[in-house]
Amino acid sequence: MSDPSFTSLQYEIEAHTAKIILDRPPANLIDRDMTLEYHKALRQADADPNVRVIVLAGNGPGLSGGVDLKYLEEFNSSEMKEFLRLFYVGTMDIVRGLSKPIIAAVHGYAREGACTLAFACDMIIAADDADFGYPGVPNLAAPPGMHVWILQRLIGRMKASELIFTGKSLGAAQAERMGLITKVVGAGSLMYEAEKMSGKIAEMSPLALKRTRDLFYKMEDMNFQQVPEAAVDALSSAFDSEDSKEARKAYIEKRKPVWTGK
């Protein structure tokens, strides 16, 4: 059952997975209230010891049509900056600081700000009808903010430039070939596949998930000279954990491990 304290999204927990489903008909357009609720849901899931994985999805015809432009029309420049700081900076800070993996399950359209939400996740499973796009330059005469940084890191400057300058949308199959998403599945099996992946990950040690995710972000900006020592530190400290000892013991005894998260 969805948590009734949320009005622009659904929040529910099932089998160690917190599902955050954007639900602001008809297009799940993003405004301040949805942003604050998304932040609240992320923090709630991260603080819940029963949750090991987070899944982001959308109700209706797509993940989201992006930021609500009618809502932004009411802003002056300082109010615009305040909202964008909340949405872009706040969202990225919270997502990057999570102790648990987050998976985006994307169907239909994902535009501008919706791409921010999706590509900030650790993995993206997309339905074969998913469509990603950045229409900011041609439609709004404005740069697409965080997407310049995100896309360059994921697919390189040349392809990122094409998508951003032209506003060209990208289908799921092409996004998979470019390495933008994890996998493409049939539209009818999207949530099944997302839950299948989250269920597999939820079987892992919560401590190992946290430390591995931390290492991804720690190594992201390292030069290679720093990488070997960071890897040694991460592996040696993990080896002494109760979960690591339990994993080795369970492997020898041919049974499922029982995690303590320590």
VOLUM-498429 format. One record per residue (C-alpha): y, z, x; residue in one letter. Coordinates in steps of 0.1 Angstrom, whole numbers, plus 5000, padded with zeros to 4 digits. Layout:
N
    yy    zz    xx  residuo
     Y     Z     X        a
...
END
This chain:
262
    yy    zz    xx  residuo
  5000  5000  5000        m
  5035  4991  5013        s
  5059  5018  5023        d
  5084  5021  4993        p
  5112  5031  5016        s
  5116  4995  5027        f
  5134  4970  5004        t
  5137  4937  5025        s
  5103  4939  5041        l
  5068  4953  5035        q
  5053  4978  5058        y
  5016  4988  5056        e
  4989  5001  5079        i
  4953  4989  5079        e
  4926  4994  5105        a
  4950  5005  5133        h
  4973  4976  5126        t
  5009  4979  5113        a
  5018  4949  5093        k
  5056  4941  5090        i
  5061  4914  5064        i
  5096  4900  5059        l
  5102  4899  5021        d
  5137  4889  5011        r
  5133  4859  4987        p
  5138  4831  4987        p
  5140  4824  5024        a
  5138  4859  5041        n
  5173  4853  5055        l
  5183  4879  5080        i
  5213  4902  5074        d
  5222  4937  5086        r
  5200  4956  5062        d
  5169  4935  5071        m
  5177  4940  5108        t
  5179  4977  5104        l
  5147  4979  5084        e
  5129  4958  5110        y
  5141  4982  5137        h
  5130  5011  5116        k
  5095  4996  5110        a
  5090  4988  5147        l
  5100  5024  5157        r
  5078  5038  5129        q
  5048  5018  5141        a
  5053  5026  5177        d
  5055  5063  5170        a
  5024  5064  5148        d
  4993  5073  5169        p
  4971  5056  5143        n
  4987  5023  5150        v
  4975  5003  5180        r
  4988  4968  5172        v
  5018  4954  5152        i
  5017  4921  5132        v
  5049  4904  5121        l
  5047  4879  5092        a
  5068  4866  5063        g
  5063  4863  5025        n
  5072  4831  5007        g
  5075  4796  5021        p
  5081  4806  5058        g
  5087  4834  5083        l
  5124  4832  5078        s
  5153  4807  5076        g
  5172  4826  5102        g
  5204  4846  5099        v
  5221  4845  5065        d
  5251  4823  5070        l
  5268  4833  5037        k
  5266  4869  5049        y
  5282  4859  5082        l
  5311  4841  5065        e
  5325  4875  5055        e
  5329  4885  5092        f
  5358  4884  5116        n
  5350  4879  5153        s
  5346  4916  5161        s
  5323  4921  5131        e
  5303  4891  5141        m
  5299  4905  5176        k
  5288  4938  5162        e
  5261  4922  5140        f
  5249  4899  5168        l
  5246  4928  5192        r
  5226  4947  5166        l
  5203  4918  5159        f
  5199  4902  5193        y
  5204  4931  5217        v
  5190  4958  5195        g
  5159  4938  5185        t
  5150  4927  5220        m
  5155  4962  5234        d
  5132  4977  5208        i
  5105  4950  5210        v
  5105  4951  5248        r
  5102  4988  5248        g
  5072  4990  5224        l
  5041  5007  5237        s
  5019  4985  5216        k
  5013  4947  5215        p
  5030  4928  5187        i
  5017  4895  5172        i
  5037  4871  5151        a
  5019  4853  5123        a
  5041  4823  5115        v
  5038  4799  5086        h
  5063  4774  5072        g
  5097  4774  5087        y
  5111  4796  5115        a
  5148  4789  5122        r
  5172  4803  5148        e
  5170  4841  5144        g
  5135  4838  5130        a
  5125  4822  5164        c
  5141  4852  5181        t
  5118  4875  5162        l
  5087  4854  5168        a
  5092  4845  5205        f
  5100  4881  5213        a
  5064  4890  5203        c
  5036  4891  5228        d
  5015  4864  5210        m
  5022  4839  5182        i
  4995  4826  5158        i
  5009  4798  5138        a
  4997  4780  5107        a
  4994  4743  5110        d
  5024  4739  5087        d
  5046  4761  5109        a
  5079  4745  5120        d
  5102  4760  5147        f
  5138  4749  5150        g
  5172  4757  5166        y
  5199  4739  5145        p
  5228  4760  5158        g
  5245  4733  5180        v
  5243  4704  5155        p
  5248  4724  5123        n
  5270  4753  5133        l
  5288  4740  5164        a
  5277  4771  5182        a
  5254  4780  5210        p
  5221  4795  5200        p
  5225  4828  5218        g
  5194  4844  5231        m
  5173  4813  5226        h
  5188  4797  5257        v
  5173  4825  5278        w
  5140  4828  5258        i
  5132  4791  5257        l
  5140  4784  5294        q
  5116  4811  5304        r
  5088  4799  5281        l
  5090  4761  5285        i
  5116  4753  5312        g
  5151  4741  5311        r
  5144  4704  5304        m
  5124  4709  5272        k
  5146  4738  5261        a
  5177  4716  5265        s
  5162  4689  5243        e
  5154  4714  5215        l
  5187  4732  5216        i
  5211  4703  5221        f
  5195  4681  5194        t
  5184  4707  5169        g
  5150  4690  5168        k
  5123  4710  5151        s
  5089  4715  5166        l
  5056  4715  5147        g
  5029  4740  5154        a
  5006  4716  5173        a
  5033  4705  5196        q
  5045  4741  5202        a
  5009  4750  5212        e
  5007  4721  5237        r
  5040  4732  5252        m
  5028  4768  5256        g
  5053  4782  5231        l
  5026  4798  5209        i
  4992  4812  5214        t
  4971  4792  5189        k
  4973  4770  5157        v
  4951  4778  5127        v
  4948  4765  5092        g
  4975  4777  5068        a
  4949  4793  5045        g
  4934  4814  5074        s
  4966  4825  5091        l
  4965  4862  5082        m
  4927  4863  5086        y
  4931  4850  5122        e
  4960  4874  5129        a
  4941  4904  5116        e
  4910  4892  5136        k
  4930  4892  5168        m
  4948  4925  5160        s
  4914  4940  5152        g
  4900  4930  5185        k
  4930  4943  5204        i
  4929  4976  5184        a
  4895  4983  5199        e
  4910  4987  5233        m
  4923  5019  5249        s
  4958  5027  5236        p
  4968  5038  5271        l
  4956  5006  5286        a
  4975  4985  5261        l
  5007  5004  5268        k
  5003  5002  5306        r
  4994  4965  5305        t
  5024  4957  5283        r
  5047  4977  5306        d
  5033  4958  5335        l
  5040  4924  5319        f
  5077  4933  5316        y
  5079  4951  5349        k
  5066  4920  5368        m
  5087  4896  5348        e
  5117  4897  5371        d
  5099  4907  5404        m
  5098  4885  5434        n
  5063  4879  5447        f
  5067  4904  5476        q
  5069  4932  5450        q
  5040  4921  5429        v
  5009  4932  5450        p
  5022  4968  5454        e
  5031  4970  5417        a
  4996  4958  5408        a
  4980  4984  5432        v
  5000  5012  5416        d
  4992  5001  5381        a
  4954  4998  5388        l
  4951  5030  5408        s
  4970  5051  5383        s
  4949  5037  5354        a
  4917  5043  5372        f
  4924  5081  5371        d
  4930  5082  5333        s
  4906  5097  5309        e
  4903  5064  5290        d
  4894  5045  5321        s
  4867  5071  5330        k
  4854  5069  5294        e
  4854  5030  5296        a
  4833  5031  5328        r
  4809  5057  5314        k
  4805  5039  5281        a
  4798  5006  5299        y
  4770  5022  5319        i
  4756  5040  5288        e
  4759  5007  5268        k
  4779  5022  5239        r
  4813  5019  5224        k
  4840  5040  5242        p
  4858  5068  5224        v
  4895  5067  5233        w
  4918  5096  5237        t
  4949  5077  5248        g
  4951  5099  5279        k
END
